[in-house]
Amino acid sequence: MIVGAFGGVIFRTSSFDITTFKNLSRKHSYKFAEHEVIKGKPYLQYIGENLEQISLDIVLDKGFIALYKDCRECRNMLLAMAKTGNAHSFVIGTTYLGEYVLESIDEKDKQIIGNCITRMDLTLNLKEYH
């Protein structure tokens, strides 16, 4: 079952393979200029919105098919996407959230069987591309 996508990485679950996300958080922030005044508190002036930021944890679990394929393939695809600096479409379900760049990838946890990485947890930090 497909649950979303970021660029060429498809988030899905099946009985053999899991590539999905959890703990998705979105940050909306705004800019203000601060104007100093003599003998008083400064005044704020609303400037506008900052770019939206998204953080999500990715679970890569190859389970039984790890003998043929491991988690490095997906991780390497994400690293290549980040290194280009290009924006990619982000979709959850059937909802298009917009274009985002991949600012950072944190690799958290691995389970290794033989020479194959069967489970890897990644945290992706995305920033809106405008």
Buried (B, 14 or more C-beta within 10 A) or exposed (E): EBBBBBBEBBBBBEEEBBBBBEEEEEEEEEEEEEEEEEEEEEEEEEEEEEBBBBBBBBBBBBEEEBEEBBBBEBBEEBBEBBEEEEBBEBBBEEEEBBBBBBBEBEBEEBBEEEEBBBBBBBBBBBBBBE
